[in-house]
Amino acid sequence: MKFHRYPVGSRTIVLGNNNDEDVLGVGTYQLRPRRENKLLLYNALYEPRLRCSLVSFVSLMRIGFPLGFCTDGLNLFYNSNLFAMLH
């Protein structure tokens, strides 16, 4: 996997609480929502203090992953097959 470090303070992201956090790098991230599936995210920003991964639903839909909302979360499909259950 590729990874490029950023110097502290050179790039930030703004979180939902309006706090700025330093991005420490950019690279390729392997998301494994289910054991048998994986999704490579390119140009993913790295901020180690985040407790969970943030993925743009709009970006996933643009590359062919329809979403299905349900009462306990979200289902992600690919080629009409269930790819991941996000709860």
Secondary structure per residue as TSV (DSSP state, phi and psi in degrees):
chain	resnum	aa	ss	phi	psi
A	1	M	-	360.0	145.2
A	2	K	-	-91.4	144.6
A	3	F	E	-151.2	135.3
A	4	H	E	-125.5	123.4
A	5	R	E	-78.1	146.7
A	6	Y	-	-112.1	141.0
A	7	P	-	-65.2	143.0
A	8	V	T	-55.8	132.4
A	9	G	T	89.0	-6.5
A	10	S	S	-84.3	-22.5
A	11	R	-	-150.9	135.8
A	12	T	E	-130.9	162.6
A	13	I	E	-123.5	152.1
A	14	V	E	-104.6	124.6
A	15	L	-	-87.7	173.9
A	16	G	T	-61.2	-23.3
A	17	N	T	-91.4	12.1
A	18	N	S	69.6	13.1
A	19	N	-	-82.2	139.2
A	20	D	E	-88.0	135.1
A	21	E	E	-126.0	140.0
A	22	D	E	-70.3	134.1
A	23	V	-	-88.6	125.3
A	24	L	-	-97.0	-5.8
A	25	G	E	176.0	176.1
A	26	V	E	-139.4	144.0
A	27	G	E	-174.9	-162.3
A	28	T	E	-100.1	132.4
A	29	Y	E	-122.6	134.4
A	30	Q	E	-98.1	111.6
A	31	L	E	-94.1	125.4
A	32	R	-	-119.4	83.5
A	33	P	S	-70.9	-26.3
A	34	R	S	-137.3	153.9
A	35	R	T	-56.2	-38.0
A	36	E	T	-89.3	-4.6
A	37	N	-	-117.8	151.3
A	38	K	-	-147.1	152.0
A	39	L	E	-134.4	123.8
A	40	L	E	-90.1	125.6
A	41	L	E	-105.5	118.1
A	42	Y	E	-93.8	149.4
A	43	N	E	58.6	35.8
A	44	A	E	-77.9	134.3
A	45	L	E	-82.4	142.5
A	46	Y	E	-110.9	119.4
A	47	E	-	-134.6	102.2
A	48	P	T	-66.6	-18.6
A	49	R	T	-81.5	-11.2
A	50	L	-	-68.8	135.5
A	51	R	S	-83.9	-11.7
A	52	C	S	-149.3	163.3
A	53	S	-	-78.8	140.3
A	54	L	-	-108.5	121.6
A	55	V	-	-126.5	134.7
A	56	S	-	-76.1	118.3
A	57	F	H	-62.9	-38.3
A	58	V	H	-62.0	-42.0
A	59	S	H	-63.4	-41.7
A	60	L	H	-62.1	-41.7
A	61	M	H	-65.7	-36.7
A	62	R	H	-64.4	-28.4
A	63	I	T	-99.1	12.7
A	64	G	T	103.0	22.2
A	65	F	-	-110.6	91.5
A	66	P	-	-65.2	149.3
A	67	L	E	-109.3	147.0
A	68	G	E	-129.1	111.9
A	69	F	E	-82.5	137.8
A	70	C	E	-135.6	175.4
A	71	T	T	-64.9	-28.0
A	72	D	T	-111.7	16.9
A	73	G	E	155.3	-139.1
A	74	L	E	-143.2	135.9
A	75	N	E	-107.7	135.5
A	76	L	E	-111.5	127.0
A	77	F	E	-113.7	154.1
A	78	Y	E	-145.1	127.5
A	79	N	T	52.1	42.4
A	80	S	T	65.4	9.9
A	81	N	E	-108.0	144.4
A	82	L	E	-65.9	119.8
A	83	F	E	-96.6	-39.5
A	84	A	E	-158.2	148.4
A	85	M	E	-112.6	113.0
A	86	L	E	-105.0	109.8
A	87	H	-	-128.7	360.0
